[in-house]
Amino acid sequence: MSGSEAAGAVEISENAVKRISAILSKEPAGAVFRVGVNGGGCSGFQYSFAVDPAPGAGDLLVEREGAKLVVDETSLPYLQGARIDFVDDLLGQAFRIENPNASSSCGCGVSFSI
């Protein structure tokens, strides 16, 4: 599924675009930044972040200004309409997800419940 097929499914902030592009610049051509949802964490679900050599079959691919982000089919319903940001503040550097599907999240922002 391409980004145009699922426009608005997942949004990437300008800060996240810059950080993802910086991460992928050190990877082989074709590499993508993967965001997923797994069971676990203190609230029931947790976000995962990884670099993969290429998108998988059925992945949603979101491209913006050279940043390539993918979400697998299983995680997509949990991330539908989410905004992925990258923050660099006094608490440190981290990807943060503003997820309209989450009914609550933990203090660290890594896990959530629906």
N, C-alpha and C positions, 0 to 999 in steps of 0.2 A: 504494500500500500504506500503510495507516495504522499508527500506532504500536501500536494494539491488535491488529492482524493479525500484527505481528512483535514482540510483547512480548519484551523481553530481547535483541533483536537488537543494539541499541546502547544503552548507558547513559550518562547525562549527570550528572556530579557537581553538587553544590550550587554550587560555585564557578563551574563552567562555565555553569550556568543563569543566574547573576547576570551574568556577562560577556556571554553571548549576548543576554540581555534588554537590557543597556545598549547593545550594538551595534545591535540592531534598533530600539531606541527612537528612533534618529536616522534611520531609514529609512521609506519610505512603508508604509502599511498593507498587510499581506499578505506582506511581505518575510520571507525565511527565511535561516538560516545553513547553508551547504552544506559538508559534509566529504566529501572524495573521496580516491581513491587513483590515482596516476598512475605510469607507468613512469619510472624515473630515480633520481636521488639516489645517494649513495655505497653504498647497500646493495641497489639493485635496484628498489625502489618508494619513493615518497614521498607524504606526506599533503599535501592541498591544502585550503585554507579560503577561502571566498568568501561574499559576500552576494548572493543572487538575488532578483529581484522577486517570485517565486512558486515553489512546488514544480513540478517537471516531471512529466510522465506517467511512472508507474512508480517514482517516488521513494518511499523509506521516509520517512515524516514522524514524527518523535518530538517530542512537545510535553510540556513540563513547566514549570509555573508561569509561563506566558507565553513561554518560550523555545521557538522553533521551529527544529529542526535537521532537515536532510534529507540523505539518502545516496542516490546514484543506484544503479540496478540492477547496473551493472558493478562498482562499488566495494563493494557490500554483502557479497559473499562474503569479501572481505579484512578487513572490519570486523565480521563476525558475532561477537557476544559482547564487543566492545571497550567500554572505559570511557573517556569523554572528560572530561578534567579541565582546569581552568585554574589555573595556579600563578603566584604573584607572590612571588619570592624574591630573594636577592642576585644571582642570575644574570639576572634580568629577568622580564618577564611573557610567558607563552606558553601556548597550548593544548598539552596533552600527552595522548597516547593510550596507554592500557594495552591492548595488543592480544594476545590469547591465540593468534592465528594467526601471529604473527611469531616466527621462529626466532632472529632476531638483529636488532639495530637499531644505528644509528650513535650516536655520543656526543651529538649534538645532539638526537636523538629525532625528527627530521623524516623520516628514511628507515628502511626496514626490509627484511628478506628473509624469504621463506617457505620 
